[in-house]
Amino acid sequence: MKFLYAVLYIAALGIASHFVGQALPRDCFDAQKFPYRAAQWEKNGRVYEKLGIKHWKDQLPDMSRIMPDMVKKKMTAAKERGTDVLIAETCVAECVHWGLIAASAGIFLFWHNAWAVLFWLVYNIFGNLPFIIIQRYNRPRLVMLEQRRQRRMAKA
Protein backbone atom coordinates (compact mmCIF):
# COMPACT_ATOMS: atom_id res chain seq x y z
CA MET A 1 0.00 0.00 0.00
CA LYS A 2 2.88 2.38 0.74
CA PHE A 3 4.22 1.75 -2.76
CA LEU A 4 0.87 2.87 -4.21
CA TYR A 5 1.00 6.03 -2.08
CA ALA A 6 4.53 6.69 -3.33
CA VAL A 7 3.44 6.28 -6.96
CA LEU A 8 0.47 8.60 -6.42
CA TYR A 9 2.70 11.12 -4.66
CA ILE A 10 5.22 11.08 -7.54
CA ALA A 11 2.39 11.41 -10.08
CA ALA A 12 0.97 14.40 -8.19
CA LEU A 13 4.44 15.97 -8.12
CA GLY A 14 4.74 15.48 -11.86
CA ILE A 15 1.42 17.20 -12.53
CA ALA A 16 2.20 20.05 -10.14
CA SER A 17 5.65 20.50 -11.64
CA HIS A 18 4.14 21.38 -15.00
CA PHE A 19 2.20 24.26 -13.51
CA VAL A 20 5.15 25.41 -11.40
CA GLY A 21 7.42 25.28 -14.45
CA GLN A 22 4.97 27.31 -16.52
CA ALA A 23 4.62 29.90 -13.74
CA LEU A 24 8.33 30.47 -13.17
CA PRO A 25 9.45 33.86 -14.55
CA ARG A 26 11.95 33.18 -17.32
CA ASP A 27 13.84 36.44 -16.75
CA CYS A 28 14.97 35.14 -13.33
CA PHE A 29 17.13 32.48 -15.02
CA ASP A 30 20.59 33.31 -16.32
CA ALA A 31 22.42 30.62 -18.26
CA GLN A 32 25.69 32.49 -17.70
CA LYS A 33 25.50 32.26 -13.90
CA PHE A 34 25.55 29.48 -11.31
CA PRO A 35 23.94 26.95 -11.24
CA TYR A 36 23.05 27.01 -14.94
CA ARG A 37 26.44 28.01 -16.34
CA ALA A 38 28.36 25.00 -17.63
CA ALA A 39 31.01 23.93 -15.15
CA GLN A 40 34.54 23.63 -16.47
CA TRP A 41 34.53 19.84 -16.01
CA GLU A 42 31.45 19.61 -18.29
CA LYS A 43 33.53 20.90 -21.23
CA ASN A 44 30.54 22.81 -22.63
CA GLY A 45 28.43 19.64 -22.49
CA ARG A 46 30.88 17.40 -24.32
CA VAL A 47 31.45 15.27 -21.21
CA TYR A 48 27.89 13.97 -21.62
CA GLU A 49 28.76 12.52 -25.00
CA LYS A 50 30.71 9.85 -23.09
CA LEU A 51 27.31 8.80 -21.68
CA GLY A 52 26.01 8.33 -25.23
CA ILE A 53 23.62 11.27 -24.94
CA LYS A 54 23.42 11.76 -28.70
CA HIS A 55 21.87 8.29 -28.99
CA TRP A 56 19.26 8.48 -26.22
CA LYS A 57 18.31 12.12 -25.66
CA ASP A 58 15.70 12.22 -28.42
CA GLN A 59 14.20 8.90 -27.29
CA LEU A 60 13.03 10.27 -23.92
CA PRO A 61 9.58 11.79 -23.50
CA ASP A 62 9.31 15.53 -24.13
CA MET A 63 6.32 17.17 -22.46
CA SER A 64 6.41 20.02 -24.98
CA ARG A 65 5.25 17.54 -27.63
CA ILE A 66 1.94 16.95 -25.85
CA MET A 67 1.37 20.12 -23.82
CA PRO A 68 0.27 22.99 -26.08
CA ASP A 69 1.22 25.68 -23.55
CA MET A 70 4.91 24.70 -23.51
CA VAL A 71 7.70 26.04 -25.72
CA LYS A 72 8.57 23.44 -28.34
CA LYS A 73 12.14 22.18 -27.89
CA LYS A 74 13.09 22.33 -31.54
CA MET A 75 15.31 24.76 -33.41
CA THR A 76 12.29 25.81 -35.50
CA ALA A 77 10.90 27.28 -32.27
CA ALA A 78 14.21 29.10 -31.77
CA LYS A 79 13.93 30.65 -35.22
CA GLU A 80 10.39 31.83 -34.47
CA ARG A 81 10.95 33.07 -30.91
CA GLY A 82 14.72 33.37 -30.53
CA THR A 83 17.41 31.10 -29.14
CA ASP A 84 17.26 32.94 -25.83
CA VAL A 85 13.77 31.50 -25.27
CA LEU A 86 15.11 27.96 -25.58
CA ILE A 87 18.04 28.81 -23.32
CA ALA A 88 15.66 30.03 -20.62
CA GLU A 89 13.55 26.88 -21.06
CA THR A 90 16.58 24.67 -20.44
CA CYS A 91 17.21 26.54 -17.19
CA VAL A 92 13.58 26.19 -16.11
CA ALA A 93 13.50 22.49 -17.00
CA GLU A 94 16.67 21.85 -15.03
CA CYS A 95 15.30 23.79 -12.06
CA VAL A 96 12.04 21.84 -12.14
CA HIS A 97 13.80 18.47 -12.29
CA TRP A 98 16.09 19.39 -9.36
CA GLY A 99 12.94 20.47 -7.51
CA LEU A 100 11.31 17.12 -8.28
CA ILE A 101 14.33 15.31 -6.86
CA ALA A 102 14.10 17.31 -3.65
CA ALA A 103 10.30 17.05 -3.37
CA SER A 104 10.33 13.31 -4.09
CA ALA A 105 12.05 12.82 -0.73
CA GLY A 106 8.56 13.40 0.66
CA ILE A 107 7.84 9.70 0.17
CA PHE A 108 10.03 9.09 3.23
CA LEU A 109 7.37 10.80 5.37
CA PHE A 110 5.10 7.78 4.98
CA TRP A 111 7.38 5.00 3.76
CA HIS A 112 10.49 4.27 5.84
CA ASN A 113 12.44 1.27 4.61
CA ALA A 114 15.01 0.13 2.07
CA TRP A 115 12.33 -0.32 -0.61
CA ALA A 116 11.46 3.36 -0.29
CA VAL A 117 15.11 4.30 -0.77
CA LEU A 118 15.33 2.02 -3.81
CA PHE A 119 12.12 3.48 -5.28
CA TRP A 120 13.40 7.01 -4.68
CA LEU A 121 16.76 6.23 -6.32
CA VAL A 122 15.21 4.52 -9.35
CA TYR A 123 12.70 7.34 -9.83
CA ASN A 124 15.39 10.00 -9.71
CA ILE A 125 18.09 8.17 -11.66
CA PHE A 126 15.70 7.34 -14.50
CA GLY A 127 13.01 10.00 -14.10
CA ASN A 128 14.98 13.17 -13.44
CA LEU A 129 18.72 12.82 -13.90
CA PRO A 130 18.59 12.12 -17.67
CA PHE A 131 16.52 15.26 -18.21
CA ILE A 132 18.93 17.37 -16.17
CA ILE A 133 21.80 15.96 -18.23
CA ILE A 134 19.97 16.82 -21.47
CA GLN A 135 19.51 20.44 -20.33
CA ARG A 136 23.16 20.71 -19.32
CA TYR A 137 24.21 19.20 -22.66
CA ASN A 138 22.02 21.43 -24.85
CA ARG A 139 22.39 24.76 -23.02
CA PRO A 140 26.06 25.50 -23.87
CA ARG A 141 25.34 24.86 -27.53
CA LEU A 142 22.35 27.15 -27.48
CA VAL A 143 24.34 29.83 -25.67
CA MET A 144 27.09 29.66 -28.32
CA LEU A 145 24.45 29.87 -31.06
CA GLU A 146 22.88 32.93 -29.43
CA GLN A 147 26.28 34.60 -29.00
CA ARG A 148 27.04 34.03 -32.69
CA ARG A 149 23.65 35.47 -33.64
CA GLN A 150 24.26 38.55 -31.49
CA ARG A 151 27.73 39.09 -33.02
CA ARG A 152 26.24 38.89 -36.52
CA MET A 153 23.51 41.38 -35.56
CA ALA A 154 26.10 43.77 -34.11
CA LYS A 155 28.12 43.69 -37.33
CA ALA A 156 25.05 44.38 -39.49
C-alpha positions in Angstrom: 0.0 0.0 0.0 2.9 2.4 0.7 4.2 1.8 -2.8 0.9 2.9 -4.2 1.0 6.0 -2.1 4.5 6.7 -3.3 3.4 6.3 -7.0 0.5 8.6 -6.4 2.7 11.1 -4.7 5.2 11.1 -7.5 2.4 11.4 -10.1 1.0 14.4 -8.2 4.4 16.0 -8.1 4.7 15.5 -11.9 1.4 17.2 -12.5 2.2 20.0 -10.1 5.7 20.5 -11.6 4.1 21.4 -15.0 2.2 24.3 -13.5 5.1 25.4 -11.4 7.4 25.3 -14.4 5.0 27.3 -16.5 4.6 29.9 -13.7 8.3 30.5 -13.2 9.5 33.9 -14.6 12.0 33.2 -17.3 13.8 36.4 -16.7 15.0 35.1 -13.3 17.1 32.5 -15.0 20.6 33.3 -16.3 22.4 30.6 -18.3 25.7 32.5 -17.7 25.5 32.3 -13.9 25.6 29.5 -11.3 23.9 27.0 -11.2 23.1 27.0 -14.9 26.4 28.0 -16.3 28.4 25.0 -17.6 31.0 23.9 -15.1 34.5 23.6 -16.5 34.5 19.8 -16.0 31.4 19.6 -18.3 33.5 20.9 -21.2 30.5 22.8 -22.6 28.4 19.6 -22.5 30.9 17.4 -24.3 31.4 15.3 -21.2 27.9 14.0 -21.6 28.8 12.5 -25.0 30.7 9.8 -23.1 27.3 8.8 -21.7 26.0 8.3 -25.2 23.6 11.3 -24.9 23.4 11.8 -28.7 21.9 8.3 -29.0 19.3 8.5 -26.2 18.3 12.1 -25.7 15.7 12.2 -28.4 14.2 8.9 -27.3 13.0 10.3 -23.9 9.6 11.8 -23.5 9.3 15.5 -24.1 6.3 17.2 -22.5 6.4 20.0 -25.0 5.3 17.5 -27.6 1.9 17.0 -25.9 1.4 20.1 -23.8 0.3 23.0 -26.1 1.2 25.7 -23.6 4.9 24.7 -23.5 7.7 26.0 -25.7 8.6 23.4 -28.3 12.1 22.2 -27.9 13.1 22.3 -31.5 15.3 24.8 -33.4 12.3 25.8 -35.5 10.9 27.3 -32.3 14.2 29.1 -31.8 13.9 30.7 -35.2 10.4 31.8 -34.5 10.9 33.1 -30.9 14.7 33.4 -30.5 17.4 31.1 -29.1 17.3 32.9 -25.8 13.8 31.5 -25.3 15.1 28.0 -25.6 18.0 28.8 -23.3 15.7 30.0 -20.6 13.6 26.9 -21.1 16.6 24.7 -20.4 17.2 26.5 -17.2 13.6 26.2 -16.1 13.5 22.5 -17.0 16.7 21.9 -15.0 15.3 23.8 -12.1 12.0 21.8 -12.1 13.8 18.5 -12.3 16.1 19.4 -9.4 12.9 20.5 -7.5 11.3 17.1 -8.3 14.3 15.3 -6.9 14.1 17.3 -3.7 10.3 17.0 -3.4 10.3 13.3 -4.1 12.0 12.8 -0.7 8.6 13.4 0.7 7.8 9.7 0.2 10.0 9.1 3.2 7.4 10.8 5.4 5.1 7.8 5.0 7.4 5.0 3.8 10.5 4.3 5.8 12.4 1.3 4.6 15.0 0.1 2.1 12.3 -0.3 -0.6 11.5 3.4 -0.3 15.1 4.3 -0.8 15.3 2.0 -3.8 12.1 3.5 -5.3 13.4 7.0 -4.7 16.8 6.2 -6.3 15.2 4.5 -9.4 12.7 7.3 -9.8 15.4 10.0 -9.7 18.1 8.2 -11.7 15.7 7.3 -14.5 13.0 10.0 -14.1 15.0 13.2 -13.4 18.7 12.8 -13.9 18.6 12.1 -17.7 16.5 15.3 -18.2 18.9 17.4 -16.2 21.8 16.0 -18.2 20.0 16.8 -21.5 19.5 20.4 -20.3 23.2 20.7 -19.3 24.2 19.2 -22.7 22.0 21.4 -24.8 22.4 24.8 -23.0 26.1 25.5 -23.9 25.3 24.9 -27.5 22.3 27.2 -27.5 24.3 29.8 -25.7 27.1 29.7 -28.3 24.5 29.9 -31.1 22.9 32.9 -29.4 26.3 34.6 -29.0 27.0 34.0 -32.7 23.7 35.5 -33.6 24.3 38.6 -31.5 27.7 39.1 -33.0 26.2 38.9 -36.5 23.5 41.4 -35.6 26.1 43.8 -34.1 28.1 43.7 -37.3 25.1 44.4 -39.5 
